Amino acid sequence: QELEGEHAPLFEVDIIGKKGIRTFLFSEGHATVFEKGKLVGILLSAIDITERRKTEETLIRSERFKALGEMAAGVAHDFNNFLAIILGNAQLLEKGMEKYKAEEIKERLKIIARTAHEGGETVRRLQYFTSNKLLAQDFTKIDLNEIVRDAIASTSPRWKDEAEAKGTIIRINEELGKLPSILGSRSELMQVSTNLIFNALEAMPGGGEITIRTEAKEKEILLYFTDSGKGIPKRIKDKIFEPFFTTKGPKASGLGLSVSYGIVKRYQGDIKV
């Protein structure tokens, strides 16, 4: 381009030396060379940017490991919730099989089977994510009210049976409006509802009430979770959706709200506190 009278752009050159050492050069053609009035070449300036490239690659690799760590922690958090639901319902059946009616036993077993299936769906979504495949073909018509009821039933060993054994009373109130069907992944929306119920329970160690309300408003479907806990301090409201942020000590993962936020955003929705 310089020989033709045009400005040559900046470019990088990757050179492998005699000893197999890789060197990166940042080069620019910036002057033409004439001999007896005839254009015979151009002058190039080059800077060794090998160290800079190494630093950039280290940063990129570090970001990849960070993203991988967050993803792995998110999956671990989800599976802890799945296992808590499965274990809670299994323990209730083990301890009091004789006091439950056949229909209630059947319902507990359905919860266990459904939760195990949702765990499998989480693994499958992870496999699709790592292979950059879309899951839109897996979306089905969903009744959000049904998701809410299932989440309440699935988590009942925690908020009802376990709490009552400790002398704590927790009530969950349903105020579910008439909703149109939505298109989405049942297991993902179940995951959001379960995370928010567990989050509300952790905010009320001494017991209290959780109210879950749904309504259709214009082109939106709204889902409200309200609890009687002490609330979130204003100084940390901006941080609660960050991965690993928690005020609950080292035993908490700090991923419940972060995972839920990510799912809702994929549905072009929003979470407000």
C-alpha positions, 0 to 999 in steps of 0.5 A: 500500500505504501508503494502504491502511495497509500498509507499502510495500516499497523500490523503485527508479525508473528516470527519463529526464530532459529531456536524455535522462540516465538517473537511478536513484532508490531510494525508500521510502514511510514516512509518511502524510499526513492533512488534517482527519483524512482520508488524502490521500497519503504522503511518499516519500524518494528517494536518487539511486543512479545512481553505485552502479548504474553501479558495479554494471554495471561490475562485472557487465560485468567479471565477464562479460569475465573469464568469457569470457576463461576460456572462450576460454583453455580452448578454446585449451588444448583445441585446443593438445592436439588439435593436438599429437596430430594433429601428433605422429601426422602427423610420425611418419607423415611421417618413417617411413612406410616402417618402419610396417606398413599396420595401424599406419599405418591406426591413426595415421590413425584417431587423427588423424581421431578427434582432429579430430572431437573438436575439432569436438565441442568447438566444438559444445559451446561453441555449445550452451553460449552458447545455453543448450542442453543436451547430454544428448541427445548422451550415449551408452554409453561404455566408460571403459577404451576411452577410456583406451586411446585416450588412451594411443595418441593421446598416444604421439608425446609420451610414447614417440617424442618422449621416446625421441628425447631419450634419455628413457624413459617407460612407461605401465602399464595396470591396467584393471578390469572396468567397466560402461558409463557414460553421457556424452560420449566427447570430454569424457572423452577430453579429461580422460584426455588432460589428465591424461596430459599433466599427468603427463608434465610432472611427469616431464621426466627420464622415469619411469612413469605407471600408469592404473588403473580399478575399479568400486566400489559405485555408483562408477567410479574412475579413478586416474592415478599418476606417478613425478614429485616430486609436488605441494607441500602449500602449493599443493594447494588452488590446482591446480584454479583457472583459470590457476594453474600452476607451469610458467612462462609457456608453460603455460596453467594450464587442464588440471586446471581444465578436467578438474575442470569436466568431472568435476563436470558428471558429478557426480563428483570429482577428488582429489589 
